[in-house]
Amino acid sequence: MDIIDVSIIILYIVFTLGVGIWASKRASKGLDSYFLGGKSIKWYYLGLSNGSGMFDVSGTAWMVGLLFLYGAKSFMFMWMWPVWNQIFIMVFLAIWIRRSNIMTGSEWILTRFGDDKAGRASHLIVAIFAVIASIGFIAYFFEGVGKFMTIILPWDATFMLNDVLLLTSSQSYALLIIFLTTIYTIKGGMFSVVATEVLQYGIMVISGILIAIYAFVTVSEVEINTIISTEWSNIFFGTTLEGSWTGQFTAFNELIDTQGYKMFGAFIGMCLFKGFFASIAGPTPSYDMQRILSTRSVKEAAYMSGFTNLVLFIPRYLLISGIVILALIYLGPEMAASSTLNLGDLEIILPNVINNHVPVGIKGLLLAGLLAAFMSTFSAFVNSGPAYIVNDIYKKYFKPEAEPKHYIKASHLASIILVILGVIMGFFANSINAITLWITSALYGGYVASNFLKWIWWRFNGWGYFWGMTSGLVVATLQFLLDQSKDGFEQGSFLYDLSHLSVIYVFPIIFTVSLLGSFLGTFLTPATSMKTLKEFYFNVRPWGFWSPVYNELKIEDNKMTKNNNFWADMGNCFIGIIWQSSMILLPIYFMIRDYPKTGVTLLVFIITTIILKFTWLDKVTKIKD
């Protein structure tokens, strides 16, 4: 690596640490300041911070591999999360969540189910889920940034003691970056996280633009068209996914056949099924929810969520598309000719391109940008996870009365423990893809049923929530353990077949078990008190099956109105998903020089933006906080 690139990276790290520590002075006033920035941060800074937090290295490396192999259709793979849950949050959920005026997602649960035994059980299970999810994501980042840095940096960081391998280079680099990021995150809380993430967002945007320009200038349209087919740029599909690679690249068709997505129609159907329920369930109790709760008002929560969508996708996919263009030309022939082509080759396309096919200077900025992507996402989780440990477990059940400084010190300790557990889990992960699938399909499968019902059904109570979440988490954990042990089962046995089932197809099983636990827990126990339900419904005003509660409130206040916006909200979500998808496809089509599709996609983006202006934004501006 050239000294110029090394200097850029070192300068970035020093500057980031400086900004983080500078901002930390404002975080010492108490838990509200530490975890929510005192609810004083402007919505556009939070939107940039939220978008920066979603711009992670592991996810970017995964998306680069998907776009390379599957072409334009690859954007639909993100529906596994689902990526368009951000649209549901923008349209109505951010408003519902912010009206609660609390600190964490699990504390919010008490406003829905009350502070009795059932409410506390549901409150506790959400806090536990938030901690488990944070640990899982830290492991995901550990695996991704380690692989990335090992290929990029020229130094051997293997650590051995008495000829015994203790740390690989990948693990050593990951530990170093995690240590540096943890310093300013623990020190400064939400203020440091937002300040550094806004800085990191700017670096990532510059990096994406530079790599897009470089790829556009150095690779010609003729070179691109000799490798990709018209099917590569086609987003329409049938029931099965057929590889479109020809000539010397046909090995990629065989790789497609081994990835478990051959029945593409069924896969997309499963993503849509999961995505609908998961999106209405709302954001998981992590950094995304913390950003919503950190906004200054209900109106600004909606603005922030919409702005996150607007600032995230175009710059991210400029970077991804630029990397893929270079990879198609410079890595494609060699990869296709390899006798050992596998999924791991796709996961290291990103660092391989940067290491070998990006010029000095741009390489340093790009590395700084991707390092920023990792640090911003990692710091967001390290800030949000401890909030649930300290505020929802330690403060509520063990030490309800103490000085603010005591809780901040407890938050520092909780952050360190969380990072250590995440790193330990990362040591045992097989690949980025394995952790991604577990988090998106299995772990979240246990979250969806209970959190979907909490919004729409008045009779759903705290015990129903507790047993729905618990049963889902138990099944998700069993699935993870099976997946980790799948090579030890006898071929042809029931456990062998079950452990080799693609995780996205396990979701309906987890969802059904969780739904069963939710209904049994609800019908076998008393309903939540009407007083709690009335307070919740009056403040939040969700749509759904709330007639008994609404009728009680109507008796007390004849001016009480019902939320009848379900179809309007769903219409906005549908338009919003198209709007979001156009922002992903626009850079892809532009970078491969498919100008007709670029024009159509741009037109779709403009039309959907105008529609949302009238059907969503104008209504948000009229909200009275």
C-alpha positions in Angstrom: 0.0 0.0 0.0 1.3 3.4 -0.9 2.2 5.9 1.8 -0.4 8.3 0.5 -3.2 5.8 1.1 -1.8 4.9 4.5 -1.7 8.6 5.5 -5.3 9.1 4.4 -6.5 6.2 6.5 -4.5 7.3 9.6 -5.7 10.9 9.2 -9.3 9.7 9.0 -8.9 7.5 12.2 -7.3 10.3 14.2 -9.9 12.8 13.0 -12.8 10.5 13.8 -11.5 9.8 17.3 -11.0 13.5 17.9 -14.6 14.4 16.8 -16.0 11.5 18.9 -14.2 12.6 22.0 -14.9 16.3 21.4 -18.7 15.5 21.2 -18.5 13.3 24.3 -18.6 16.3 26.7 -22.3 16.7 26.1 -23.1 13.1 27.1 -22.4 13.2 30.8 -25.7 14.8 31.9 -27.6 11.5 32.3 -29.0 8.5 30.5 -31.3 10.6 28.3 -28.3 12.6 27.0 -26.0 9.5 26.7 -28.5 7.3 24.8 -30.8 9.9 23.1 -28.7 13.0 22.9 -31.1 14.8 25.2 -33.6 14.7 22.3 -32.0 17.9 21.0 -30.3 16.7 17.8 -31.8 18.1 14.6 -33.7 15.6 12.4 -31.4 15.9 9.3 -28.3 15.1 11.4 -30.1 12.0 12.8 -31.2 11.1 9.3 -27.6 11.3 8.0 -26.4 9.3 11.1 -29.1 6.7 10.5 -28.2 6.3 6.8 -24.5 6.2 7.7 -25.2 3.4 10.3 -26.9 1.3 7.6 -23.9 1.7 5.2 -21.9 -1.1 6.6 -18.8 -3.0 5.2 -20.2 -6.5 5.7 -23.5 -5.7 4.0 -21.7 -3.8 1.2 -19.4 -6.7 0.5 -22.4 -9.0 0.4 -24.3 -6.7 -2.0 -21.3 -6.4 -4.3 -21.2 -10.2 -4.6 -24.9 -10.4 -5.2 -24.9 -7.7 -7.9 -21.9 -9.3 -9.6 -23.5 -12.8 -9.8 -27.3 -12.0 -10.2 -27.3 -8.6 -11.9 -30.1 -6.1 -11.3 -32.4 -8.7 -9.7 -30.0 -8.7 -6.7 -31.7 -5.7 -5.2 -34.6 -8.0 -4.3 -32.3 -10.1 -2.1 -32.4 -7.2 0.4 -36.0 -7.9 0.8 -34.9 -10.6 3.2 -34.2 -7.9 5.9 -36.6 -6.4 4.5 -34.9 -3.2 3.3 -38.3 -1.6 2.7 -39.2 -1.7 6.4 -37.7 1.8 6.3 -40.6 2.8 4.1 -43.2 1.6 6.6 -41.3 3.4 9.4 -41.3 6.6 7.3 -45.0 6.4 6.4 -46.5 5.7 9.8 -44.4 3.8 12.4 -42.0 6.6 13.2 -45.0 8.7 14.2 -46.5 5.9 16.4 -43.2 5.2 18.1 -42.1 8.7 18.8 -45.5 9.6 20.4 -44.5 7.3 23.4 -41.8 9.8 24.5 -39.6 7.1 26.2 -35.9 6.0 25.9 -35.9 2.4 24.6 -38.0 -0.1 22.6 -38.5 -2.3 25.7 -39.5 0.7 27.8 -42.0 1.5 25.1 -43.6 -2.0 25.7 -44.7 -0.9 29.2 -46.9 1.8 27.6 -48.6 -0.9 25.6 -49.0 -3.6 28.3 -48.7 -1.8 31.6 -46.2 -2.1 34.4 -47.7 -5.2 36.0 -46.3 -8.7 36.0 -47.3 -9.4 32.4 -46.0 -6.0 31.2 -42.7 -6.6 32.9 -42.3 -10.0 31.4 -42.8 -8.6 27.9 -40.5 -5.7 28.8 -37.8 -8.1 29.8 -38.0 -10.3 26.8 -37.6 -7.3 24.4 -34.5 -6.2 26.4 -33.1 -9.7 26.1 -33.9 -9.8 22.3 -32.2 -6.4 21.8 -29.0 -7.6 23.6 -29.0 -10.9 21.6 -29.5 -9.0 18.3 -26.7 -6.5 19.1 -24.3 -9.4 19.9 -25.3 -11.1 16.6 -24.6 -7.9 14.6 -21.3 -7.3 16.3 -20.3 -10.8 15.3 -21.4 -10.0 11.7 -19.3 -6.9 11.7 -16.3 -8.7 13.2 -16.4 -11.3 10.4 -16.9 -8.8 7.6 -14.3 -6.2 8.6 -11.7 -8.9 9.4 -11.9 -10.4 5.9 -11.9 -6.9 4.3 -8.8 -5.6 6.1 -6.8 -8.8 5.6 -7.0 -8.6 1.9 -6.4 -4.8 1.8 -3.6 -4.4 4.3 -0.2 -5.8 3.3 1.1 -6.7 6.8 0.8 -10.2 8.3 -1.0 -9.7 11.6 -1.1 -13.4 12.6 -0.5 -13.9 16.3 1.2 -17.1 17.5 2.4 -18.2 20.9 4.7 -21.2 21.2 3.8 -22.3 17.7 0.1 -22.2 18.6 -2.1 -20.0 16.4 -4.0 -17.6 18.6 -5.3 -15.1 16.1 -5.4 -15.0 12.4 -4.7 -11.8 10.5 -8.4 -11.3 9.9 -9.2 -11.6 13.6 -6.3 -9.3 14.7 -7.4 -6.5 12.3 -11.0 -6.9 13.4 -10.1 -6.6 17.0 -8.0 -3.5 16.4 -10.7 -1.6 14.5 -13.4 -2.7 17.0 -11.2 -1.4 19.9 -10.7 2.0 18.3 -14.4 2.4 17.5 -15.4 1.3 21.0 -13.3 4.0 22.6 -15.2 7.0 21.3 -18.6 5.2 21.3 -18.4 4.4 25.0 -16.9 7.8 25.8 -19.5 10.0 24.1 -22.8 8.1 23.7 -25.3 9.3 21.1 -23.6 12.7 20.7 -20.3 11.1 19.7 -22.1 8.5 17.5 -24.1 11.1 15.5 -21.2 13.6 15.2 -18.8 10.9 13.9 -21.5 9.3 11.6 -22.3 12.6 9.9 -18.5 13.0 9.2 -18.3 9.3 8.1 -21.3 9.8 5.8 -19.6 12.6 3.9 -16.5 10.4 3.5 -18.6 7.5 2.2 -20.4 9.7 -0.3 -17.1 11.1 -1.7 -15.7 7.6 -1.9 -18.7 6.3 -3.8 -18.6 9.2 -6.3 -14.9 8.8 -6.9 -15.0 5.0 -7.5 -18.0 5.5 -9.8 -16.2 8.2 -11.8 -13.0 6.0 -12.0 -15.0 2.9 -13.2 -17.0 5.0 -15.7 -13.9 6.5 -17.2 -11.6 3.4 -17.3 -14.2 0.8 -18.4 -15.9 1.2 -21.8 -19.5 0.3 -22.7 -18.2 -2.3 -25.2 -16.1 -4.0 -22.5 -19.2 -4.2 -20.2 -21.5 -5.6 -22.9 -19.0 -8.4 -23.8 -19.4 -9.8 -20.3 -23.0 -9.1 -19.1 -26.2 -10.1 -21.0 -29.5 -8.3 -21.4 -30.9 -10.7 -18.8 -28.3 -9.4 -16.2 -30.0 -6.0 -16.3 -33.5 -7.4 -16.4 -35.5 -7.1 -13.1 -38.4 -9.3 -14.2 -38.3 -13.0 -13.3 -40.2 -16.3 -13.6 -40.7 -19.2 -11.1 -37.1 -20.3 -11.5 -33.8 -18.4 -11.7 -31.7 -19.3 -14.7 -28.2 -18.1 -15.0 -27.6 -15.8 -18.0 -23.8 -16.1 -18.2 -22.4 -17.3 -21.5 -19.0 -18.3 -23.0 -16.1 -18.4 -20.6 -18.3 -17.3 -17.7 -20.7 -20.2 -17.6 -19.2 -21.4 -14.3 -21.2 -18.6 -12.7 -24.4 -20.3 -13.8 -23.3 -23.4 -11.8 -22.6 -21.2 -8.8 -26.1 -19.7 -9.0 -27.6 -23.3 -9.0 -25.8 -24.1 -5.7 -26.9 -21.1 -3.7 -30.5 -22.2 -2.8 -32.3 -19.5 -4.8 -33.1 -21.6 -7.9 -36.8 -21.4 -7.1 -36.7 -17.6 -7.3 -40.4 -17.0 -7.4 -40.9 -19.0 -4.2 -38.0 -17.1 -2.6 -39.4 -13.7 -3.5 -42.8 -14.8 -2.3 -41.3 -15.8 1.0 -39.5 -12.5 1.2 -42.8 -10.6 0.6 -44.6 -12.7 3.1 -42.0 -12.2 5.8 -41.5 -8.6 4.7 -45.1 -7.5 5.2 -45.4 -8.8 8.7 -41.8 -7.8 9.7 -42.3 -4.2 8.4 -45.6 -3.7 10.3 -43.9 -5.2 13.4 -41.6 -2.2 13.3 -37.9 -1.6 13.8 -36.2 -4.0 16.1 -35.0 -2.5 19.4 -31.7 -1.3 18.1 -30.0 1.9 16.7 -32.8 2.6 14.2 -35.4 2.9 17.0 -33.0 4.9 19.1 -32.7 7.5 16.3 -36.6 7.8 16.1 -36.8 8.2 19.9 -33.9 10.8 19.8 -35.8 13.2 17.5 -37.2 16.5 18.9 -40.8 15.8 18.0 -43.2 13.4 16.3 -43.1 15.4 13.1 -39.3 15.3 13.0 -39.3 11.5 13.6 -41.2 11.1 10.3 -38.9 13.6 8.5 -35.8 11.8 9.8 -37.0 8.4 8.6 -37.9 9.7 5.1 -34.5 11.5 4.9 -32.7 8.3 5.8 -34.2 6.6 2.7 -33.2 9.6 0.5 -29.6 9.8 1.5 -28.7 6.1 1.8 -29.3 4.2 -1.5 -28.0 6.3 -4.4 -24.5 6.9 -2.9 -24.2 3.4 -1.6 -25.1 1.9 -5.0 -22.8 4.2 -6.9 -20.0 2.6 -4.8 -21.3 -0.9 -5.2 -21.9 -0.5 -9.0 -18.5 1.0 -9.5 -16.8 -1.9 -7.7 -18.9 -4.5 -9.7 -18.0 -2.9 -13.0 -14.3 -3.1 -12.2 -14.8 -6.7 -10.9 -16.6 -7.9 -14.0 -13.7 -6.7 -16.2 -10.6 -7.5 -14.1 -11.7 -10.4 -11.8 -14.5 -12.1 -13.8 -12.4 -14.1 -16.2 -10.1 -15.4 -13.5 -12.9 -16.3 -11.1 -14.9 -18.1 -13.9 -11.8 -20.2 -14.7 -11.2 -21.2 -11.1 -11.8 -24.9 -10.3 -12.7 -23.9 -6.7 -15.2 -21.1 -7.4 -17.5 -20.7 -4.4 -19.6 -18.3 -2.3 -16.4 -17.1 -0.5 -15.0 -15.7 -3.7 -18.0 -13.4 -4.0 -17.6 -12.1 -0.4 -14.0 -10.9 -1.2 -14.7 -9.2 -4.5 -14.9 -5.8 -2.8 -11.4 -5.9 -1.1 -9.8 -7.6 -4.1 -10.9 -4.8 -6.4 -9.8 -2.1 -4.1 -6.4 -3.8 -3.4 -5.5 -4.5 -7.1 -7.6 -2.3 -9.4 -8.0 1.1 -7.8 -5.3 3.9 -8.1 -3.3 5.5 -5.3 -5.2 8.2 -3.5 -8.6 7.0 -4.5 -7.7 3.7 -2.8 -7.0 5.6 0.5 -10.2 7.6 0.4 -12.2 4.4 -0.5 -10.6 2.5 2.3 -11.3 5.4 4.7 -14.9 5.4 3.4 -15.4 1.7 4.0 -13.7 1.9 7.3 -16.1 4.7 8.1 -19.0 2.5 7.0 -17.9 -0.2 9.5 -17.2 2.2 12.4 -20.5 4.0 12.0 -22.7 0.9 12.0 -20.7 -0.8 14.7 -20.8 2.3 17.0 -24.6 2.6 16.4 -25.1 -0.9 17.8 -22.6 -0.4 20.7 -24.6 2.7 21.7 -28.1 1.2 21.4 -27.5 -2.3 23.0 -26.3 -1.1 26.4 -29.4 1.2 26.7 -31.5 -2.0 27.2 -29.1 -3.6 29.7 -28.8 -0.5 31.8 -32.1 1.3 31.5 -34.4 -1.7 31.1 -32.7 -4.3 33.3 -30.2 -2.9 35.7 -32.0 0.4 36.5 -35.5 -1.1 36.6 -34.9 -4.3 38.5 -31.6 -3.8 40.5 -30.8 -0.2 41.2 -33.7 2.2 40.5 -32.2 5.1 42.4 -28.7 6.3 41.6 -26.7 9.3 40.4 -26.6 9.9 36.6 -22.9 9.3 36.6 -23.4 5.8 38.1 -25.6 4.8 35.2 -23.2 6.2 32.6 -20.4 4.1 34.1 -22.7 1.1 34.1 -23.4 1.8 30.4 -19.6 1.9 29.7 -19.3 -1.6 31.4 -22.3 -2.9 29.5 -20.8 -1.8 26.2 -17.5 -3.5 26.9 -19.3 -6.8 27.8 -21.5 -6.6 24.7 -18.5 -6.1 22.4 -16.6 -9.0 24.0 -19.6 -11.4 23.6 -20.1 -10.3 19.9 -16.4 -10.9 19.2 -16.6 -14.3 20.8 -19.6 -15.2 18.6 -17.7 -13.8 15.5 -14.9 -16.3 16.2 -17.3 -19.2 15.5 -19.1 -17.7 12.4 -18.5 -19.5 9.1 -19.1 -16.6 6.8 -20.8 -13.2 6.4 -23.6 -14.9 4.5 -24.3 -17.4 7.3 -24.7 -14.6 10.0 -26.7 -12.5 7.6 -29.2 -15.3 7.0 -29.4 -16.2 10.7 -30.1 -12.6 11.7 -32.6 -11.8 9.0 -34.5 -15.0 8.7 -34.2 -16.9 12.0 -33.6 -14.4 14.8 -36.1 -11.8 13.4 -38.5 -14.6 12.8 -39.0 -14.9 16.5 -39.5 -11.1 16.7 -42.1 -10.6 14.0 -45.4 -12.3 15.2 -45.6 -10.6 18.7 -44.6 -7.2 17.4 -47.0 -7.4 14.5 -49.9 -8.2 16.9 -49.0 -5.5 19.5 -50.0 -2.7 17.0 -53.2 -4.1 15.5 -55.0 -6.1 18.2 -56.3 -4.7 21.5 -56.8 -8.1 23.2 -53.1 -9.1 22.7 -51.6 -8.8 26.2 -48.2 -8.9 27.9 -48.1 -12.7 28.4 -49.0 -13.2 24.8 -46.1 -11.0 23.8 -43.7 -12.7 26.2 -44.5 -16.3 25.1 -44.7 -15.3 21.4 -41.2 -13.8 21.6 -39.8 -16.6 23.9 -41.0 -19.4 21.7 -39.7 -17.7 18.6 -36.3 -17.0 20.1 -36.0 -20.6 21.3 -36.8 -22.0 17.9 -34.5 -19.5 16.2 -31.6 -20.4 18.6 -32.2 -24.2 17.9 -32.0 -23.5 14.2 -28.7 -21.6 14.6 -27.2 -24.5 16.7 -28.4 -27.0 14.0 -26.8 -24.9 11.3 -23.5 -24.7 13.1 -23.5 -28.5 13.6 -24.8 -29.5 10.2 -21.6 -31.1 9.0 -21.7 -33.6 12.0 -25.1 -35.1 11.1 -25.4 -38.4 9.1 -26.4 -37.7 5.5 -30.0 -38.6 4.8 -31.1 -38.2 8.5 -33.9 -35.9 9.6 -31.5 -33.6 11.4 -29.2 -33.5 8.4 -32.1 -32.4 6.1 -33.4 -29.9 8.6 -30.0 -28.3 9.2 -29.4 -27.9 5.5 -32.7 -26.2 4.9 -32.2 -22.6 3.6 -32.9 -20.2 6.5 -35.4 -18.1 4.6 -37.6 -21.2 4.4 -37.3 -21.8 8.1 -39.0 -18.4 8.8 -42.6 -19.7 8.4 -41.9 -22.4 11.0 -40.5 -19.9 13.5 -43.3 -17.5 12.7 -46.0 -20.1 13.2 -44.5 -21.3 16.5 -44.2 -17.7 17.7 -47.8 -17.0 16.6 -49.0 -20.1 18.5 -47.2 -18.9 21.6 -48.7 -15.4 21.2 -52.3 -16.7 21.0 -52.0 -19.2 23.8 -50.4 -16.7 26.1 -53.1 -14.2 25.3 -56.2 -16.4 25.6 -55.0 -18.2 28.7 -54.4 -15.0 30.7 -56.5 -11.8 31.4 -56.6 -8.9 29.1 -54.4 -5.8 29.6 -56.2 -3.2 31.8 -58.5 -0.9 29.9 -56.9 2.1 31.6 -53.5 1.1 30.0 -55.1 0.4 26.6 -57.0 3.7 26.6 -53.8 5.7 27.4 -51.9 3.8 24.7 -54.5 4.2 22.0 -55.2 7.8 22.8 -51.4 8.7 22.5 -50.4 6.4 19.6 -53.7 6.1 17.5 -52.8 2.9 15.5 -55.2 1.4 13.0 -56.3 -2.2 13.5 -58.8 -4.0 15.7 -59.2 -1.5 18.5 -63.0 -1.0 18.5 -63.6 -1.9 22.2 -60.9 0.6 23.3 -62.1 3.3 20.9 -65.7 2.9 22.0 -64.7 3.4 25.7 -62.8 6.6 24.7 -65.7 7.8 22.6 -68.0 7.7 25.6 -65.5 9.9 27.6 -64.8 12.3 24.7 -67.3 12.5 21.8 -64.7 14.3 19.6 -62.5 11.2 19.7 -61.7 10.1 16.1 -60.6 6.7 14.8 -57.5 6.1 12.7 -58.9 4.9 9.3 -55.7 5.4 7.4 -54.8 1.7 6.9 -55.4 1.7 3.1 -53.9 5.2 2.6 -50.8 4.1 4.6 -50.5 0.8 2.6 -50.8 2.8 -0.6 -48.0 5.1 0.5 -45.9 2.1 1.4 -46.4 0.5 -2.0 -45.4 3.8 -3.7 -42.5 4.1 -1.3 -41.1 0.7 -2.1 -41.1 1.6 -5.8 -39.5 4.9 -4.9 -36.8 3.2 -2.8 -36.2 0.5 -5.5 -35.7 3.2 -8.1 -32.9 4.8 -6.0 -31.1 1.4 -6.0 -31.5 0.7 -9.7 -30.7 4.2 -10.9 -26.9 4.0 -10.2 -26.8 0.4 -11.5 -28.3 1.2 -14.9 -26.2 4.4 -15.2 -23.0 2.6 -14.4 -23.6 -0.2 -17.0 -24.5 2.5 -19.6 -28.0 1.2 -20.0 -29.4 4.7 -20.7 -33.0 3.7 -21.7 -33.5 1.9 -18.4 -31.7 4.8 -16.6 -34.2 7.2 -18.1 -37.2 5.1 -17.2 -35.9 4.6 -13.6 -35.2 8.3 -13.2 -38.8 9.0 -14.4 -40.2 6.5 -11.9 -38.2 8.2 -9.1 -39.5 11.6 -10.0 -43.1 10.5 -10.3 -43.1 8.5 -7.0 -41.4 11.5 -5.3 -44.1 13.8 -6.4 -46.8 11.4 -5.4 -45.3 11.0 -1.9 -45.0 14.7 -1.6 -48.8 15.1 -1.8 -49.9 11.8 -0.1 -47.3 11.6 2.7 -45.2 14.7 3.2 -48.0 17.3 3.1 -49.9 15.3 5.8 -46.8 15.0 8.0 -46.3 18.8 8.0 -49.8 19.2 9.4 -49.1 17.0 12.5 -49.4 18.8 15.7 -46.8 17.7 18.2 
